[in-house]
Amino acid sequence: MRTGTSAISEMDGAGGFYGLDRLAAAVCDTAADPPPAAVRRMVESVEAFAGGAESADDQTLLLGVVR
């Protein structure tokens, strides 16, 4: 299970908000990755979208592993 706070989905880049669709795509894109790699790739996706802009809010990414 992977999810993020509204500060991630509402990150405002040059093209608008990161949004739930991008967040869902990032979750799907990292589904087969081990947890550390998945978190790294998802954070990189948000940072690339933001284009170096600082977030106005704290960002939380939750990753849970079900076995």
GIQUIFEN-V382122 format. One record per backbone hydrogen bond with DSSP energy under -1.0 kcal/mol. CO is the residue of the C=O (numbers start at 1). NH is the residue of the N-H. Records with the same first field share a line. If there is no record, write none. Layout:
CO=NH, NH
//
This chain:
1=64
3=62
5=8, 9
6=10
8=11
9=19
11=18
13=16
16=13
19=23
20=24
21=25
22=26
23=27
24=28
25=29
26=30
28=31
30=33
34=38
35=39
36=40
37=41
38=42
39=43
40=44
41=45
42=46
43=47
44=48
45=49
46=50
47=51, 52
50=53
60=5
62=3
//
